[in-house]
Amino acid sequence: MIIVRVAGGLGNQMQQYAMYRKLKSLGKNVKLDLSWFDADNQKGLAAPRQCELKLFKNLPMDICLVDERDKYIKRNVLVKALNKLVPATSKIFEESRMYHPEVLDFEDKYLEGFFLCNKYYADIMPDLQNDFVFPTHSDDRMQKRNEALMEEMMSINGGESVSIHIRRGDYITQKANLDLFGNIATDEYYDAAVSYVLDKSPDAHFYIFSNDPEYAMNKYPDRERYTIVTGNDGPDSLLDMQLMSKCKYNICANSTFSFWGARLNTRKDKVMIRTYKMRNNQEVQTEPMHDYWQNWVLIDENGIIK
């Protein structure tokens, strides 16, 4: 059996689910471990989380039993010592780099990681697009607004619509996050991405999604060119991802949330744009990145297309 631990925010949870679905597509016996979201495990966390995968409609999930999980994670002192000396003996796999091709060959492991790399599951993306069925908004009026926006995104100026995701909040207010994620999705990055789009679609209309809408309004004040999207908050916030997926162009922050907005985009003419790197503690090289993220436009923090 293989067990995939689900942890983190929605985007990371979706990536772990995608790994689960990829392994299932290879004929493996795979289950998900949701225990990270138990109340006892969330105590003391700076940003407590809920299992937001459950917000999707009828998402198929095989959840492991406690004794199935304990078979892997309950280890005595001797076993822990052996695993440290000889890592190959461990039943627990911990992600340590962008891409681990060996994961796809495992038969008996407990997997811990975020599995961001698109190469893991790009080939089953149509299945994932079918799996992730969005709920309706808790407010009927906002649901109608969202439906109207989606129609507009598919038709405005011949369908020349663009989503821009700007993540601020904890990315700039918490020093640890600023050190890890800051100065990647820079002004130079966004300016280059917008220029890239306008070179191809001069009449494009932009839809801005941000956890700091006031900042977005000040940065993009032209209401004829830019629409600031608000109103999908709390448990309804994942609906921003649904709206992003209807735009022709997706300009992502270094955020798994907007990566999924682009991944779930089923338009044949879609153009996906992302930051060259995700985190400041990652070493990135152009050739592997284009292999890991095929058909994506990669732009670095200086606004250079890689």
N, C-alpha and C positions, 0 to 999 in steps of 0.2 A: 504493500500500500504506500501511496504518497499522500502526505498531508501538507496543505499550503496554509500557512498562518495568514490571517487577514488582520491588518493593522493600519493605523494612520487615517488620513482624511479620505474623502470620497474618491478622488483621482487615484490614489494609491490602492484603495480597496478594489477599484475597477481593474487595475493592472494585475493585482494578485488573482482576481477572478479570471482575467484573461489567461494567465498562466495555467490556472486550473482547467480551463476549457481547452487550452492547447494540449495539455497532457492527456486529457480525456480523448481528444481527437486522435491521439496516437495509440489508443486502446488500453491505456493504463487505468488502474484502480486508484482513483484520486478523490480525496475529500477535503473540505475546508474546515479550518479551526477558527471559530469566532470568539474564543474565550478571552481574547485581549480586550473585548468590550465589556466583560463582566464588571460589575460595580467595584469589586475589590481591586481589580487590576487598574481601574481608572483613577483610584484615589491618589492624590498627590501629583497628578500630571498637570503640567502648565496649561495644556489645552485638551481637556477631556473630549473624547469622541464617542460617537454612536455608530453602530453598523448601518451605514446609509445604503448599502446594497439592498436592504430590505425595502427601501422606498420605491425601487423599480417594480413594475407589475409582473408578478408571477415569475420572478427570476429563478431558473432551476438551479438548486444548490444541494449537494450532498454534504451534510454536516457530520463531522466525526464525533464519536462518542468519547466520553472522558477517558475510559480505559484504553481506547485506541490512541489517543493523544499521549497518555502517560507512558505507553510503551516506548515512545521516542524521547520524551523530555524528562522523565523521572530517571535520574542516573545516580548511582552511588559514587562515593569518593574515588574508588579504584577505577571505575569506568571513566569518570571525568579526567582522571590523570592520564589514562591510556589514550583517550581522545585528544588530549592536549599534546602528548608526545607523538602520536600517530594519527593525524587528522582524518586519514582515510577510514579509520575504524568508527568514526562518529556517525550516528544516524541522523544528526542534525546538520543541515546545510545552511551556511550563512553567506549571503551575497556579499561579494567584496570588490566587484568591478562591474563595468557597464553590461557586459555580455558574458554569460557562462553557457556555452553550447552543451556542456556535459549534463546540464539539468535535464535536458530532453531525453537522456538515456537512463535516468534514475528509475529504479523500481521499488526501492524501500528506503524512503527518506522523509524527514520533516523539513520543509522549506521555509526559511525566514529571509525575506527580502522584499523590495518594492517592484522589481522587474519592470523598470521603466522602458527598457530598450524595445523599440517597435519591432525589431527583427524577430523577437520571440513568437509573436502571434499575428504578424501582418497577413499571413496567408489565410487566417480564419476570421479576419475582420468582418466579412459579410455575415458570418454567424453571430459575432458579437453585436453587430448593428441590429440584428433581429432579437438578440437576447435582452438588450437594455431598452425596455419599453418604459417611457417616462409616464409618471402619474399626471393627473390633472391638478391645476392650482387649487389650493384650499378656498380661494375666493373666486366665485363664478365670473365676476367682472374682470378680474385679472386673467382668468383663463381665456376669456373672449379677446382681451387685449393681446395676449400671447399668440393666439391663433391668427389674429389680424396681422401682427408683426411678421409671423412666419410666411404668410401669403405675400406680404410686401417684400420681404427679403428675396423671395423666389421670383419676383416680377419687376421690382423697381429698376428703371433704366435698363430693361432687358435682362434683369437678374444679376446686374453688376453690384452685388452687395458684399460688404466686408465686415467681419467681426474683428474687434480689437479688444483684447483682454489686458487690463492693467491691474496687477495685484500689488497693493500697498499694505496697509494695516500692519500685521505682525512682521512683514518683510522689512519694515523700516523702523518699527517701534521697539522690537526686541533685538538686542545686540547680537545674540547668537544667530538669529535668522538673518540679520543684516550682514554679518560676516560670511555666512554660508551662501545666501541667495542675492545679496545686494550688488548693485552696479553691474548687472548682467542684462536685464531688460531696461536699458538706458534710453534717454531721449534720442541718442544717435541711432539706437536699434530701431525704435519706433519710426523715426523720421525716414530711415532707409527703407523700412518695410512699406510705409505709406507711399513713398516715391516709386518703389518697385510696382505696387499695385496701379498707381496712377499712370505709369508709363504704358501699362497694358490696357487699362480701363479708365480713361480720363473722366468719364461720367460716374464713376463708382460712388456709392453712398456708404458711409461708415456707421456701424453700430458699436458703441463703446460700452463695455461691461467692466465694472470696477467695484471693489469694496470701498472705494473712496470717490463717490460720484461728484462731490464738490471739486475735487482736484481735476477730474475728467472734464467737467464743465468749463473750468478755467483754461485747461490745456487745449480743448477743442471747442471754441466758442461759436463757430459758424454752424448754426442750426440747419441751414439748407444742405450742408455737406455731412454733418455729424449728428447722430441721434444718441443721446445718453439713455441707456436702458436701465430702468430701476423697477422695483416692485416685486421681484422674486427674492424674498428674504426667508431666513430661518429654514424650516423644512422644505420650503418651495424654492430654495436657492439653486438646486440642481436644474431647474427649468431654464436657467441662463445657458446651461450647456446645450439644451435642446435648441434654443434659439440660435446659438452660435453655429450649430450643425446645419442650418438652413442657408447660410451665407456662401457665396461662391469662394471668397477668400477668407482664410482664417489666420489672423495675426495673433500668435500666442505669446503669453508671458512665459517666463521659466516656471511654469505651473502645470501640474498634471491635469488640473481642471480644464484648462483651455486646450491642452493636448487632446483630451477626450472630445471636446467640442469639435475639433478637426477630424479625429478618428471616426466619429460617428456620422460625419458628413457623407451622405450617399450620392451627392451630385457628381455627375460624370465630369463636369468642368472644374471641379474644386482645385484650389491652390492652397497648400498648407505651408505656413511660414512659422518658424520657431527660432528661439535663441540658439546660438551655436553650442553653448554649454548650459547645463542645468544648475550646477553648483560650483562654488569657487574652489572646492577641494578636489575637483576632478581634473585630470589631465586629459585634454581632448586633442585628437588628431583628425585632420580633414578626411583622409581616405576611409578610416573605420567609421567615422560619423556618417558619411554618405552611404555606407553599407548598412549601418544600423537603422538609418532613417531614410530609406529609399523614397524618392518622389516628394521629399520635403525641401523647402528652401531654407538654408541655414544662414543666419546673419549674426555677426558677433557684436560685442558691446561697443565697438567703434563704428558700427554701421557698415561693415564690410561683408559682402556676400561671399561665403566660403565655397 
